[in-house]
């Protein structure tokens, strides 16, 4: 899986500049994608648009622009213009009766991966791309497989470490990021107006 994401990042190098990938697995069948989007938008319905050229139009927005993807009992939300990380208080709300995984980075760094469930953030690691600067908190067992992935890579294999974050989330959720999703010209997007994002 790491090699597949390595290939994806090699092809779409702009993903390495900034993104936030949030994957939510609702534990209650009655939770809909619209419920999750409302939680992501601080309790309000977000704007929905179709954009002709997703990357260019996403960069024109000053708010988070999300591409929404559906998997088997799981949803993926990709913010790829600026790497706007989902704020902690929204992640905890999002994780009510759900499991949530997130990885994010932006042009200033911030390489973060985390897991939340039952209304609380259970584990996170910041600056995971630099082993000597990584900061970790929460249950160490939750990110054990991710640490093992990082340990198997060369310390300067930054693309590999970004790829490992996606591979770890896919292994935990079954939700992958597919290259075909990034090439679409008429893309439905969600624009958040949450001022905390």
JOBEL-V587507 format. One record per residue. N is the residue number from 1. RES is the residue in one letter. SS is DSSP state (H for helix, E for strand, L for the rest). OMEGA is omega in degrees with one decimal (999 if undefined). D_LAST is the distance of its C-alpha to the last C-alpha in Angstrom with 1 decimal. Layout:
n	res	ss	omega	d_last
N	RES	SS	OMEGA	D_LAST
N	RES	SS	OMEGA	D_LAST
This chain:
n	res	ss	omega	d_last
1	X	L	179.5	29.6
2	X	H	-179.0	28.6
3	X	H	178.2	31.0
4	X	H	177.9	29.6
5	X	H	175.6	26.1
6	X	H	177.8	27.7
7	X	H	179.3	29.4
8	X	H	180.0	26.2
9	X	H	176.4	24.5
10	X	H	-179.7	27.8
11	X	H	-179.4	27.9
12	X	L	-172.7	24.3
13	X	H	179.0	23.9
14	X	H	176.2	20.8
15	X	H	-178.8	18.9
16	X	H	179.6	19.7
17	X	L	-176.7	17.9
18	X	L	172.1	14.3
19	X	E	168.8	12.9
20	X	E	-179.1	11.1
21	X	E	-179.5	13.7
22	X	E	-179.4	13.1
23	X	E	-176.9	16.5
24	X	E	176.8	17.3
25	X	E	179.1	20.9
26	X	E	177.5	21.6
27	X	L	178.4	24.7
28	X	L	-177.0	25.5
29	X	L	-177.9	26.9
30	X	L	177.9	25.9
31	X	L	-178.1	22.1
32	X	L	176.3	21.4
33	X	H	177.7	18.7
34	X	H	175.1	18.0
35	X	H	-179.2	17.5
36	X	H	179.1	15.0
37	X	H	176.2	13.1
38	X	H	178.0	13.2
39	X	H	178.9	11.9
40	X	H	-177.9	8.9
41	X	L	175.2	8.5
42	X	L	177.0	9.2
43	X	L	-179.7	12.9
44	X	L	174.3	13.3
45	X	L	178.4	14.7
46	X	L	174.6	12.6
47	X	E	175.9	14.6
48	X	E	-179.4	16.9
49	X	E	165.4	18.7
50	X	E	-178.6	21.2
51	X	E	-176.1	21.0
52	X	L	-178.1	24.2
53	X	L	-168.4	23.0
54	X	H	-175.6	19.7
55	X	H	-177.2	19.0
56	X	H	-177.6	20.2
57	X	H	177.2	18.5
58	X	H	-179.9	15.1
59	X	H	179.5	15.5
60	X	H	179.3	16.4
61	X	L	174.3	13.0
62	X	L	179.0	10.6
63	X	L	178.1	7.8
64	X	L	175.8	7.1
65	X	E	-175.9	10.7
66	X	E	166.0	11.8
67	X	E	-173.9	15.4
68	X	E	-178.3	16.7
69	X	E	-179.5	19.7
70	X	E	173.0	22.2
71	X	L	178.7	24.4
72	X	L	179.2	27.0
73	X	L	-176.1	25.4
74	X	L	179.9	22.0
75	X	E	175.8	19.0
76	X	E	179.9	17.0
77	X	E	-177.1	13.7
78	X	E	172.2	13.5
79	X	E	-169.6	10.9
80	X	L	-178.6	13.4
81	X	L	-172.7	12.9
82	X	L	-177.5	10.8
83	X	L	176.7	10.0
84	X	L	179.0	6.2
85	X	L	175.1	6.6
86	X	L	-178.9	5.9
87	X	L	-176.2	6.0
88	X	H	-176.3	9.7
89	X	H	176.1	10.4
90	X	H	175.8	8.9
91	X	H	179.2	10.9
92	X	H	176.1	13.8
93	X	H	179.8	13.8
94	X	H	-175.7	13.6
95	X	L	174.4	16.5
96	X	L	-177.8	18.8
97	X	L	179.7	21.8
98	X	E	169.0	20.1
99	X	E	-175.6	19.8
100	X	E	172.4	16.6
101	X	E	178.1	16.7
102	X	E	166.0	13.9
103	X	E	-176.8	14.6
104	X	E	170.5	12.6
105	X	E	179.8	13.8
106	X	E	-172.3	13.5
107	X	L	177.0	16.2
108	X	L	179.7	16.1
109	X	E	175.7	16.7
110	X	E	-174.3	14.6
111	X	E	-173.4	16.5
112	X	E	169.4	15.3
113	X	E	179.0	16.6
114	X	E	177.9	16.4
115	X	E	177.7	17.9
116	X	E	177.4	17.3
117	X	E	175.8	19.8
118	X	L	174.6	21.2
119	X	L	176.1	18.2
120	X	E	175.9	17.9
121	X	E	-173.5	16.9
122	X	E	-179.3	20.4
123	X	E	174.0	20.3
124	X	E	174.8	18.3
125	X	E	178.0	19.4
126	X	E	-179.2	17.9
127	X	L	-177.0	19.6
128	X	L	-177.6	21.6
129	X	L	179.3	22.8
130	X	L	-173.4	25.0
131	X	L	-176.6	27.2
132	X	L	-179.0	28.4
133	X	L	-176.8	25.0
134	X	L	177.5	23.3
135	X	E	-175.2	22.1
136	X	E	178.1	22.3
137	X	E	178.0	22.0
138	X	E	-177.4	22.9
139	X	L	-176.6	25.6
140	X	L	-179.9	27.0
141	X	L	-175.6	28.6
142	X	L	-177.5	25.4
143	X	L	-177.3	24.6
144	X	H	179.7	28.4
145	X	H	177.6	28.7
146	X	H	176.9	25.8
147	X	H	178.8	27.6
148	X	H	176.4	30.8
149	X	H	-179.5	29.3
150	X	H	-178.8	28.1
151	X	H	-178.8	31.6
152	X	L	-176.2	33.3
153	X	L	173.4	31.8
154	X	L	-178.5	33.0
155	X	L	-179.1	31.1
156	X	L	177.6	30.3
157	X	L	-175.1	29.4
158	X	H	176.2	25.8
159	X	H	177.8	25.6
160	X	H	-179.5	27.2
161	X	H	174.2	24.7
162	X	H	179.4	21.8
163	X	H	179.3	24.1
164	X	H	178.7	24.8
165	X	H	178.8	21.2
166	X	H	179.7	21.3
167	X	H	179.0	24.9
168	X	H	-179.9	24.2
169	X	H	177.5	21.6
170	X	H	179.4	24.1
171	X	H	-178.1	26.9
172	X	H	-170.2	25.1
173	X	H	-172.1	24.0
174	X	L	-178.0	26.2
175	X	L	178.3	23.2
176	X	L	172.3	23.6
177	X	L	-175.1	22.1
178	X	L	-178.5	24.9
179	X	H	-179.7	25.7
180	X	H	-179.9	27.0
181	X	H	-174.9	23.6
182	X	H	-177.2	22.5
183	X	L	-175.0	25.6
184	X	L	-178.6	25.4
185	X	L	177.3	25.8
186	X	L	-171.4	25.0
187	X	E	170.3	21.8
188	X	E	179.1	20.0
189	X	E	175.7	16.2
190	X	E	179.2	13.5
191	X	E	-178.7	11.1
192	X	L	175.0	8.0
193	X	L	178.0	8.1
194	X	L	-175.1	5.6
195	X	L	179.7	5.6
196	X	L	-175.2	3.8
197	X	L	999	0.0
